[in-house]
Amino acid sequence: MRWNRHAAVWLGCAALMGGLVAGCGDDEEGGGGGDSAGTAETGATEGAKAIDPASMDSAKGEVTACAGKDTSGAQKESLKRFNEENPDLQAKLLEFPESADEQRNQFVQRQEAKSGECDVFYADVVWTAEFASQKWLLDMTPYVTERESEFIPATLETATYDGKTWAVPKDSNAGFLYYRTDQVDSVPATWQEVYDIAAENDGIVYQGAAYEGLTVNFMEISLAAGGKILSEDGKKAEFDSPENLKALEFMVDGIKDGAAKKSVATYMEEPARRAFEAGRATFMRNWPYAYATGKANKDAPEFEVAPYPPFEGGGKGGILGGYNLVISAFSENPGGALALIDFLTSEETATRDAAKFAVAVAQESAYDDPKVQKALPFAAELKQAIEQAGSRPVSPVYTQISQAIYKNVNEALSGKVTPEEALKTGQSEMEKALATF
């Protein structure tokens, strides 16, 4: 998406850069720490075919990359360059609607029909487990193993399920803490300090409506507080826990005490951004896209951004958004698909995407390039935010799990139920969802 584009419908709450609509560490030093179920071998993907890295060396013919609407032009330019460099292997772009839900539906329909129309698919980071468990993807482990040092480690977590790597990280994203410099002298040391300062000034706004955005907002706090959503193997719900209760009570008390606006229970990305730019809030939790829109607004107060502080008594947290590149198990040209992915995730392409199209890429080296640092004034903060973030629950029934989170957390924020009741209901709903597979 372009810099001046607002957030739309979110399933993955994610990459608000690079032309696609897609946005948890728990230790003091950051470095991920989100859902680790993807690393456990469960046998759910037994029999899946693995890619042969050598297959791209002599690939010819045609390949199709399927993605959301390319509003920035980054994907079109990359494919044009690829085609110029590979006369015997030509790639084309098939654009799906902007809605993340519809992108997923379009891919699912093709996979259920065993269609190879989409050789490569820009898959939201939360779809990995679902697609892999259906055996719709090629196992990319043999290829990614050779390149894993190139990527920010946290981004690889989103590509992993059942002990295998199913995708190559492409575009990433992580949330920021925005703060007004006329009211805040320096970045608060903890989330508790953020709320204390907010209560003394104009408050904090975030995404508290009953949708995927609230799942992300809650997990950013709960994981920093030491909470989990699922067990290590992804088979059991751990939503109703003392750590999650601490996090939810913190958010609910923030509204009761006036640190957070009561209206946050209805906010998505854009209402939060507009309130912050209008000077009605001291702090804002939002994605990086809001930086450029805020700086372009002459009436907005002066502000800066920072990665999230730790939760007192816990650690730092963050949730990754973005897209990974996967290869359909039904592709008739997997070697060509891999060659295209190899090009799209190269250091040269990543640096160009970041510098020219403001894409938050997954490659570490891109953030050190002077051209990228000029295009992204907050490149260092963005890299740190991605590094300390982690994945959302890795599960084939992620959609139901997320619904259990945002529906019940919103009920608590709205004062309709107590935090204890919200966690117990959410726990029950997750257990029912997990029992279906």
PyMOL commands that set and color helices and strands:
alter all, ss='L'
color gray80, all
select helices_A, chain A and resi 37-39+53-56+74-85+100-112+125-133+141-144+148-150+153-157+191-200+212-224+242-256+262-266+269-277+289-296+334-344+347-357+365-368+370-375+379-387+398-413+419-434
alter helices_A, ss='H'
color red, helices_A
select strands_A, chain A and resi 61-68+89-96+120-124+160-161+164-165+168-174+176-180+204-205+283-286+303-306+320-327
alter strands_A, ss='S'
color yellow, strands_A
deselect
rebuild
show_as cartoon
